[in-house]
Amino acid sequence: MSGTEPIVWLDGMLLAASEARVSVYDRAFRNGEGVFETLRFDAGHPFRLDAHLDRALAGAAEVGLVLDRLTLRRSITEVVAANRDRLAAGSVRLTVSAGELDPEAPIPGQPAQGAAGRPTIVATVHPLRSDPAAIPPPVSAATVRMPRALPQVKAVSYLPVLVARRAARERGADEALLIDEHDRVLEAATANVAALHDRTLVTPPTDAGLLAGIARQVLLEVAPTAGWQVVERSLPLHELLAADEAVLTSSSRQVFPLVVVDGRSIGTGRPGPGAAELLAAYRAEVARERAAAATDAGDDA
């Protein structure tokens, strides 16, 4: 393996990315059967790993996949360690498919003989889009009326999200903001959303039909430490547009400002102090967890 080439984890093996192979009969490739997770690591520590594993296992169960938690954990920790010399901070993409299908089977999508219940597991690492210590840049969004199917499952069949983002970018926006038929905000295509007004953070509840983001949950935990009241309730689009500020959350980008929606500025139309406070609180939690993990590792030595 080249010292500069990314190393991937594929079904228990660490390989150079150029050497890794997945079958053309893989069910994620053929049918979109699979789940994925993206999580961030800093100084070699995957943040909120257990929460991501919980979501992966729950989503897999929803679509009939039986996964082993220890194997998923190994795939992430081992691929991060294998790439540590070239990437100390970045994101991990865990992709789990339903495995191979039998192309000759009378029932479309039937597993290949001997492959029933045996998923394909891939873990890869990727650099962050910007300096890990930098303040994430603000983004604009365009609304797209597109409620998610199976919002509780982070599925590899990502086409609706890509279509929404393409529609938003055709209108000059960075991101798509998904709304329902009653003009209630659900989430962004690749992030959760919150409105900030009078030291109150309002975010839609997960039972409204949105993905329960890990970064979203972290934000709800740390916001009170920064002096913010947290409210989970329906968020009409007009209320978001009238907010002092708005933020988006994702595991790789953490907390970042949403400053324009459908060409209309939110607040001043520039990143505000609330977004900065919440990002600082989020990053303090990242540092706290990383320090606790290092202490635990030392205790086990």
KAZI-V208415 format. One line per field, one symbol per residue. phi: phi as a letter, one per 30 degrees, with the letter a starting at -180 (. if undefined). A space follows every 50 residues. Layout:
# KAZI-V208415
phi: ???
This chain:
# KAZI-V208415
phi: .ddcdecccbhjccbdedcdbbddcdddddbidlbbbbbcbbhicddhed dddeddddddddciccccddddddedddddddcddcadblbcccbbcdjd ccdcddceidedeiceicdcbbbbcbdddbeedddeddbcbbdbdadddh ddcdcddceeddddddddddcicdbccdbcdcicdcaddbacbbccahic ccbdddddjbdddddeddeddceddcicdcbcaebdeddddcddabbcba ddcibbdccbbhicdcidibecdddddddddddddedddddddddddddd d
